[in-house]
Amino acid sequence: MAKKILLTVLVLVGAYFGYDLSDSVLLRDEVSPVAVDELQRVIAERRSATQVRGVGTVIRVLSDDNDGSRHQRFILRIPTGESLLIAHNIDLAPRVAGLNVGDTVSFYGEYEWNDRGGVIHWTHHDPRGTHEGGWVEHNGRRYQ
């Protein structure tokens, strides 16, 4: 009972002082329909170097790319039917734990068009502070 009261007090204090709960570690895999529409538009227009957010189902888990910075790689099928490669830098962000085919993943990162659907990268913080940070969410946890 005391733990519940302490947790409630901490949440209220955080809210009072303006703590943004959207940046917390435990979140829901949720992306607005507007974000999905914008992602579809970016893909259709073959834009690159564009920050996008979206959600998809893991259709394939690939081996890590270990050339240069290490990247965890997996392919998502998004609601519009396209597939996207997620290249998540695991030198700058934690590896997405327990990732399996069929899982739902939300993401925020930079889209680069290619003839296979595209790549999402910059799904991590920028240690230099010159690029907008991104993230991957899986099973209620944000990896950034």
C-alpha positions as CSV (number, residue, x, y, z in Angstrom):
1,M,0.0,0.0,0.0
2,A,2.8,2.4,0.9
3,K,4.5,1.7,-2.5
4,K,1.2,2.7,-4.3
5,I,1.0,5.9,-2.4
6,L,4.6,6.8,-3.0
7,L,4.2,6.1,-6.8
8,T,1.1,8.3,-6.9
9,V,2.8,11.1,-5.1
10,L,5.8,10.9,-7.5
11,V,3.5,11.0,-10.5
12,L,1.7,14.0,-9.1
13,V,4.9,15.8,-8.2
14,G,6.2,15.1,-11.7
15,A,3.0,16.4,-13.3
16,Y,3.1,19.5,-11.1
17,F,6.7,20.4,-12.1
18,G,6.0,19.7,-15.8
19,Y,7.6,16.3,-16.3
20,D,6.7,15.0,-19.7
21,L,5.4,11.5,-19.1
22,S,5.6,10.8,-22.9
23,D,9.4,10.6,-22.5
24,S,9.1,7.9,-19.7
25,V,10.5,4.5,-20.3
26,L,7.2,2.6,-20.1
27,L,4.7,3.7,-22.8
28,R,2.0,2.3,-24.9
29,D,2.6,1.3,-28.6
30,E,0.3,4.0,-30.0
31,V,0.6,6.3,-33.0
32,S,-2.1,8.7,-34.2
33,P,-3.9,8.3,-37.6
34,V,-2.4,11.6,-38.6
35,A,1.1,10.2,-38.2
36,V,0.2,7.2,-40.2
37,D,-1.2,9.4,-43.0
38,E,2.0,11.5,-43.0
39,L,4.2,8.5,-43.2
40,Q,2.2,7.1,-46.2
41,R,2.5,10.5,-47.9
42,V,6.3,10.6,-47.4
43,I,6.6,7.1,-48.8
44,A,4.4,7.9,-51.8
45,E,6.4,11.1,-52.6
46,R,9.7,9.2,-52.2
47,R,11.0,11.8,-49.7
48,S,14.2,11.2,-47.7
49,A,15.7,12.8,-44.7
50,T,12.2,13.3,-43.2
51,Q,11.3,12.7,-39.5
52,V,8.3,10.3,-39.3
53,R,6.5,8.3,-36.8
54,G,4.5,5.1,-37.4
55,V,3.6,1.7,-36.2
56,G,3.9,-1.7,-37.8
57,T,4.1,-5.5,-37.3
58,V,7.4,-7.2,-37.3
59,I,7.6,-9.5,-40.4
60,R,11.2,-10.4,-40.2
61,V,14.1,-10.1,-37.7
62,L,17.4,-9.7,-39.4
63,S,21.0,-10.2,-38.2
64,D,22.7,-7.1,-36.8
65,D,24.6,-4.8,-39.1
66,N,28.1,-4.7,-37.6
67,D,29.8,-2.5,-40.2
68,G,30.7,0.8,-38.5
69,S,28.1,1.6,-35.9
70,R,26.2,-1.5,-34.9
71,H,22.5,-1.6,-35.9
72,Q,19.7,-4.0,-34.8
73,R,17.7,-4.6,-38.0
74,F,14.1,-5.7,-38.5
75,I,11.4,-5.3,-41.1
76,L,7.9,-4.0,-40.3
77,R,4.8,-4.1,-42.3
78,I,2.9,-0.9,-41.7
79,P,-0.9,-0.6,-41.9
80,T,-0.8,0.7,-45.5
81,G,0.9,-2.5,-46.7
82,E,4.4,-1.2,-47.3
83,S,7.4,-2.7,-45.6
84,L,10.1,-0.7,-43.8
85,L,13.5,-1.6,-42.6
86,I,14.2,-0.3,-39.1
87,A,18.0,0.2,-38.5
88,H,18.2,0.9,-34.8
89,N,21.7,2.0,-33.6
90,I,22.6,-0.2,-30.7
91,D,25.9,1.6,-30.0
92,L,23.8,4.7,-29.0
93,A,20.6,3.1,-27.7
94,P,19.6,-0.2,-26.0
95,R,18.8,-3.2,-28.1
96,V,15.0,-3.8,-28.5
97,A,14.5,-6.7,-26.2
98,G,12.5,-9.8,-27.0
99,L,11.6,-8.8,-30.5
100,N,9.7,-11.5,-32.5
101,V,7.9,-11.8,-35.7
102,G,4.3,-10.7,-35.2
103,D,5.1,-8.1,-32.5
104,T,3.8,-4.5,-32.8
105,V,6.5,-1.8,-32.9
106,S,6.0,2.0,-32.9
107,F,8.8,4.2,-34.1
108,Y,10.0,7.8,-34.5
109,G,13.0,8.4,-36.7
110,E,14.3,9.6,-40.1
111,Y,12.9,8.0,-43.2
112,E,15.1,7.4,-46.3
113,W,13.3,6.2,-49.4
114,N,14.5,3.1,-51.4
115,D,12.9,0.8,-53.9
116,R,12.0,-1.7,-51.2
117,G,9.9,0.7,-49.2
118,G,12.5,2.6,-47.2
119,V,14.6,2.7,-44.1
120,I,13.9,4.3,-40.7
121,H,17.1,5.2,-38.8
122,W,18.0,7.8,-36.2
123,T,15.8,5.9,-33.7
124,H,18.0,7.0,-30.9
125,H,19.1,10.1,-29.1
126,D,21.8,12.3,-30.7
127,P,24.8,12.5,-28.3
128,R,26.0,15.7,-30.1
129,G,22.6,17.3,-29.9
130,T,22.5,18.3,-33.6
131,H,19.8,15.9,-34.9
132,E,16.3,15.3,-33.5
133,G,16.3,12.2,-31.4
134,G,14.1,9.2,-32.2
135,W,12.9,6.0,-30.5
136,V,11.5,2.6,-30.9
137,E,8.7,1.3,-28.7
138,H,8.0,-2.4,-28.1
139,N,5.9,-4.0,-25.4
140,G,5.4,-0.7,-23.5
141,R,9.1,0.2,-23.4
142,R,10.8,3.0,-25.3
143,Y,14.3,2.5,-26.6
144,Q,16.2,5.7,-27.3
